[in-house]
Amino acid sequence: MNADPHWGYIIAAYAIAFIVVGGAIWRIVGEHRRLLAELARFKDQGEEG
C-alpha cells in the first residue's frame, strides 16, 4: 500500500483541499460576524433617531 508512487500527490491534494475549504469557511464566518455587528449597529441607530 505504501509502495504506490502516487501517495505524495494524494496527500498533497487532500492537504490543499483542506486548506482551501478551511479558508473559505473561516472567511464566511468572519463575514457573518462582521455583518451581524453592522446590523446591530444599524438597529441601535434606528432606536436613537
ChimeraX commands (.cxc) that place a marker at each C-alpha (Angstrom):
marker #1 position 0.00,0.00,0.00 radius 0.5
marker #1 position 2.81,2.44,0.81 radius 0.5
marker #1 position 4.66,1.34,-2.32 radius 0.5
marker #1 position 2.23,3.28,-4.51 radius 0.5
marker #1 position 4.17,6.13,-6.16 radius 0.5
marker #1 position 1.13,8.42,-6.07 radius 0.5
marker #1 position 0.83,8.72,-2.27 radius 0.5
marker #1 position 2.64,12.05,-2.24 radius 0.5
marker #1 position 0.23,13.50,-4.77 radius 0.5
marker #1 position -2.79,12.15,-2.90 radius 0.5
marker #1 position -1.65,13.58,0.43 radius 0.5
marker #1 position -0.81,16.95,-1.17 radius 0.5
marker #1 position -4.20,17.09,-2.89 radius 0.5
marker #1 position -6.04,16.39,0.37 radius 0.5
marker #1 position -3.91,18.96,2.21 radius 0.5
marker #1 position -4.58,21.66,-0.39 radius 0.5
marker #1 position -8.30,20.86,-0.42 radius 0.5
marker #1 position -8.39,21.04,3.40 radius 0.5
marker #1 position -6.62,24.43,3.37 radius 0.5
marker #1 position -8.91,25.85,0.68 radius 0.5
marker #1 position -12.14,24.65,2.29 radius 0.5
marker #1 position -10.96,25.72,5.75 radius 0.5
marker #1 position -10.02,29.15,4.43 radius 0.5
marker #1 position -13.40,29.55,2.77 radius 0.5
marker #1 position -15.21,28.59,5.98 radius 0.5
marker #1 position -13.01,30.97,8.00 radius 0.5
marker #1 position -13.79,33.83,5.61 radius 0.5
marker #1 position -17.53,33.12,5.61 radius 0.5
marker #1 position -17.67,33.00,9.42 radius 0.5
marker #1 position -15.72,36.26,9.64 radius 0.5
marker #1 position -18.02,37.95,7.15 radius 0.5
marker #1 position -21.06,36.67,9.04 radius 0.5
marker #1 position -19.76,38.11,12.32 radius 0.5
marker #1 position -18.98,41.43,10.63 radius 0.5
marker #1 position -22.48,41.62,9.15 radius 0.5
marker #1 position -24.10,40.80,12.49 radius 0.5
marker #1 position -22.16,43.60,14.15 radius 0.5
marker #1 position -23.11,46.01,11.38 radius 0.5
marker #1 position -26.80,45.06,11.63 radius 0.5
marker #1 position -26.69,45.55,15.40 radius 0.5
marker #1 position -25.17,49.00,14.84 radius 0.5
marker #1 position -27.96,49.89,12.39 radius 0.5
marker #1 position -30.54,48.65,14.88 radius 0.5
marker #1 position -29.06,50.86,17.58 radius 0.5
marker #1 position -29.08,53.87,15.25 radius 0.5
marker #1 position -32.72,53.24,14.39 radius 0.5
marker #1 position -33.75,53.26,18.03 radius 0.5
marker #1 position -31.95,56.55,18.67 radius 0.5
marker #1 position -33.50,58.51,15.83 radius 0.5
marker link #1:1,2 radius 0.2
marker link #1:2,3 radius 0.2
marker link #1:3,4 radius 0.2
marker link #1:4,5 radius 0.2
marker link #1:5,6 radius 0.2
marker link #1:6,7 radius 0.2
marker link #1:7,8 radius 0.2
marker link #1:8,9 radius 0.2
marker link #1:9,10 radius 0.2
marker link #1:10,11 radius 0.2
marker link #1:11,12 radius 0.2
marker link #1:12,13 radius 0.2
marker link #1:13,14 radius 0.2
marker link #1:14,15 radius 0.2
marker link #1:15,16 radius 0.2
marker link #1:16,17 radius 0.2
marker link #1:17,18 radius 0.2
marker link #1:18,19 radius 0.2
marker link #1:19,20 radius 0.2
marker link #1:20,21 radius 0.2
marker link #1:21,22 radius 0.2
marker link #1:22,23 radius 0.2
marker link #1:23,24 radius 0.2
marker link #1:24,25 radius 0.2
marker link #1:25,26 radius 0.2
marker link #1:26,27 radius 0.2
marker link #1:27,28 radius 0.2
marker link #1:28,29 radius 0.2
marker link #1:29,30 radius 0.2
marker link #1:30,31 radius 0.2
marker link #1:31,32 radius 0.2
marker link #1:32,33 radius 0.2
marker link #1:33,34 radius 0.2
marker link #1:34,35 radius 0.2
marker link #1:35,36 radius 0.2
marker link #1:36,37 radius 0.2
marker link #1:37,38 radius 0.2
marker link #1:38,39 radius 0.2
marker link #1:39,40 radius 0.2
marker link #1:40,41 radius 0.2
marker link #1:41,42 radius 0.2
marker link #1:42,43 radius 0.2
marker link #1:43,44 radius 0.2
marker link #1:44,45 radius 0.2
marker link #1:45,46 radius 0.2
marker link #1:46,47 radius 0.2
marker link #1:47,48 radius 0.2
marker link #1:48,49 radius 0.2
view
